[in-house]
Amino acid sequence: MIVDYEKNVIEVTDDEGHRHEYPFASAEAFREISKAWLRIGWDTKYVYGFTWLGRPIIQLPDDMIRLQEVIYAIRPDVIIETGIAHGGSLVFSASLCQMMGKGRVVAVDIEIRPKNREAIEAHPLSQRITMIEGNSIADDIVSQVKDQVHPGDSVLVLLDSNHSRDHVMQELLAYGPLVTPGSYIVAMDGIMQDVVGAPRTDPDWDINNPQTAVRDFLQDHPEFVLEEPKHSFNEGMINERVTYWPNCFLKRK
């Protein structure tokens, strides 16, 4: 890729060796620059530089803003999250619940580090957060999560723990039935498929990733459809997400 600031164009050579030139003020230029930015951001651990209300949140800000739109549109009674880490995503979801005046967060992680647990439990929004320690696909853990969902609750599920194809598939099978019609189960970090060869990757990520799990799951579960959340506001030229979560929103029909 060549960025020419004098001509205000970018030049890109595709996989077949064909050269393309796009003006800066085009959706195509934005797409190509975004692809490079996402890859470079992965290499430099860009997402490790943010917090939400005091807790580290290892997510792309673009993704969290889009997720906020989904949560506000659905206004779920329960947000189930697999993966806790430092707790920033839990606090993010809990803050939206607090703002909306409804909702709670049920979170699972195979290991909740004592310092993180202590910080999350001391957070002003902790009353909206329930944490469960254990493997997210273990029968007893799934049962504990189900016990947190009351009859009539609307449910949104966010999968952000082990991102291997098999684990994500098992999470989709375990938590998909809890998703209420019109809501989503979101399989995060499908960017793994696109960054093979980068630092902090494994050679099998081209197939061993959340996107593969989503494709396989949808083949046997017609009650779900891969559907991008609709824009509630967009006065710009860009209709595609800049994201670490491509092909991630599975909507319950």
ChimeraX attribute file (.defattr): number of C-alpha atoms within 10 A of each C-alpha:
attribute: neighborCount
match mode: 1-to-1
recipient: residues
	/A:1	14
	/A:2	10
	/A:3	16
	/A:4	12
	/A:5	9
	/A:6	6
	/A:7	9
	/A:8	11
	/A:9	17
	/A:10	20
	/A:11	16
	/A:12	18
	/A:13	12
	/A:14	10
	/A:15	7
	/A:16	6
	/A:17	8
	/A:18	8
	/A:19	11
	/A:20	12
	/A:21	15
	/A:22	17
	/A:23	15
	/A:24	17
	/A:25	11
	/A:26	12
	/A:27	16
	/A:28	16
	/A:29	19
	/A:30	17
	/A:31	15
	/A:32	15
	/A:33	16
	/A:34	15
	/A:35	15
	/A:36	12
	/A:37	14
	/A:38	19
	/A:39	17
	/A:40	14
	/A:41	14
	/A:42	20
	/A:43	14
	/A:44	11
	/A:45	13
	/A:46	15
	/A:47	16
	/A:48	14
	/A:49	11
	/A:50	16
	/A:51	18
	/A:52	15
	/A:53	14
	/A:54	13
	/A:55	20
	/A:56	19
	/A:57	24
	/A:58	19
	/A:59	21
	/A:60	19
	/A:61	15
	/A:62	13
	/A:63	16
	/A:64	16
	/A:65	11
	/A:66	15
	/A:67	17
	/A:68	15
	/A:69	16
	/A:70	19
	/A:71	19
	/A:72	13
	/A:73	13
	/A:74	15
	/A:75	20
	/A:76	24
	/A:77	18
	/A:78	24
	/A:79	25
	/A:80	28
	/A:81	25
	/A:82	24
	/A:83	23
	/A:84	25
	/A:85	22
	/A:86	20
	/A:87	26
	/A:88	22
	/A:89	25
	/A:90	30
	/A:91	26
	/A:92	20
	/A:93	25
	/A:94	24
	/A:95	21
	/A:96	17
	/A:97	23
	/A:98	15
	/A:99	11
	/A:100	13
	/A:101	10
	/A:102	14
	/A:103	22
	/A:104	26
	/A:105	27
	/A:106	22
	/A:107	23
	/A:108	27
	/A:109	21
	/A:110	19
	/A:111	14
	/A:112	19
	/A:113	13
	/A:114	9
	/A:115	10
	/A:116	17
	/A:117	17
	/A:118	11
	/A:119	14
	/A:120	24
	/A:121	16
	/A:122	11
	/A:123	16
	/A:124	12
	/A:125	19
	/A:126	18
	/A:127	14
	/A:128	19
	/A:129	20
	/A:130	17
	/A:131	21
	/A:132	19
	/A:133	15
	/A:134	15
	/A:135	18
	/A:136	27
	/A:137	21
	/A:138	13
	/A:139	11
	/A:140	12
	/A:141	18
	/A:142	18
	/A:143	12
	/A:144	13
	/A:145	21
	/A:146	15
	/A:147	9
	/A:148	15
	/A:149	17
	/A:150	11
	/A:151	6
	/A:152	8
	/A:153	15
	/A:154	20
	/A:155	27
	/A:156	29
	/A:157	27
	/A:158	23
	/A:159	23
	/A:160	20
	/A:161	22
	/A:162	18
	/A:163	21
	/A:164	19
	/A:165	19
	/A:166	15
	/A:167	18
	/A:168	27
	/A:169	22
	/A:170	16
	/A:171	23
	/A:172	24
	/A:173	14
	/A:174	17
	/A:175	22
	/A:176	23
	/A:177	12
	/A:178	23
	/A:179	24
	/A:180	19
	/A:181	14
	/A:182	14
	/A:183	24
	/A:184	28
	/A:185	28
	/A:186	24
	/A:187	27
	/A:188	25
	/A:189	21
	/A:190	26
	/A:191	21
	/A:192	26
	/A:193	18
	/A:194	16
	/A:195	20
	/A:196	16
	/A:197	12
	/A:198	14
	/A:199	11
	/A:200	11
	/A:201	14
	/A:202	13
	/A:203	11
	/A:204	13
	/A:205	21
	/A:206	17
	/A:207	14
	/A:208	20
	/A:209	26
	/A:210	32
	/A:211	27
	/A:212	20
	/A:213	23
	/A:214	23
	/A:215	14
	/A:216	13
	/A:217	19
	/A:218	15
	/A:219	10
	/A:220	9
	/A:221	12
	/A:222	10
	/A:223	13
	/A:224	22
	/A:225	16
	/A:226	17
	/A:227	13
	/A:228	14
	/A:229	15
	/A:230	10
	/A:231	10
	/A:232	8
	/A:233	7
	/A:234	8
	/A:235	6
	/A:236	7
	/A:237	10
	/A:238	13
	/A:239	11
	/A:240	10
	/A:241	14
	/A:242	19
	/A:243	22
	/A:244	22
	/A:245	20
	/A:246	21
	/A:247	21
	/A:248	24
	/A:249	22
	/A:250	26
	/A:251	22
	/A:252	22
	/A:253	13
